[in-house]
Every structure is written in structure tokens, then in C-alpha cells.
């Protein structure tokens, strides 16, 4: 007897087990239940992966915004300094030669401050007379009746505004031209 024959024939020590027979109906029900569980598990996994990706993207956006706008409040506080430098320059008459050196120094300081603002994404919003009023960057303080500009446009600038990247730090304070009685109403942008 060779060794291969020993494996082919059942021995008395190892009785052959009778195969279990599962009714086909029960097998089909089990398969259907397992397929349903698999589909539910797959759905939960895909939803969890999608949520994780959404959280990662949200975190990345928040981090970028935090870096981009970290100095937002600090820049807003410095706007008064820029305004005061401009007021100091405008307060000295141009004909006053005795204060010429001081005015030049204050003007140089203002230029440096505005250059620093620019490097950090802060830009001055200086509306022009006759420019259309934009509620996103302008704040109307009053109406100017009989202004030479068309109705609904800027007739007077009180204070420039500032934006940091795409966010408004401070709106420009303006006076709006008012239509005289009998003038047609201004056209609205749609």
C-alpha cells in the first residue's frame, strides 16, 4: 500500500461526516439577508468616507480663512490711524512753507502705512463722484438734493472705505445725489 492510497480511502478511525443539507428556501433567505447587510454596511462606509472628506475640506477652508484674515481686527483698528494721517496732511494749507517738512513726513508715513496695508491685502475704497452707489462697499449717510450728479450716484465722499482681500473692513461713507422733484427715478441694476 502506497501513501497515496491511504489518503484516498476512509479509515475506521475517521468516519466520514454526512454533509449537512440546508433547505434551499432557508439558504436563499440567508443569502438575501447577508446581501442586505452588506449593502447597508457599504452605504454606511461610503457616507462615513464622504463626511470625512467634507470635514477635511471644511477644516482646510477654515484654516485658510484663519490665515488670510488673521489680522482683520488689527487692520480695522489701524484704519483710524490712516484717516488721521490724511486729516493732518489736509489740515495744513498748501501755501504754508513753514510746515512743509512736517507735511512731507506725515505724507511719507501715510504712504508707508498704505503700502503695508497693500502687502497684507487691505485696499482703500475711494469712490468717485458720479459713481453708482454700491451697498456692498458704500454706506449712504445722507442725500444731496440738487447735486450735479445723476440721482442714485455718489455726490460727496466723507470717508474712504477699506476691504481686506474680499471682505469689507469698513464701508466708504458717502452722500447720495437725490433726484429733484419731477426728475425720473434712477434705473436700478438687476
Buried (B, 14 or more C-beta within 10 A) or exposed (E): EEEEEEEEEEEEEEEEEEEEEEEEEEEEEEEEEEEEEEEEEEEEEEEEEEEEEEEEEEEEEEEEEEEBBEBBEEBBEBBEEBBEBBEBBEEBEEEEEEEEEEBEEBBEBBEEBBEEBEEEBBBBBEBEBEBEBBEEBBBBEEBBEEBEBBBBBBBBBEBBBBBBEEEBBBBBBBBBBBBEEEEEEBEEEE
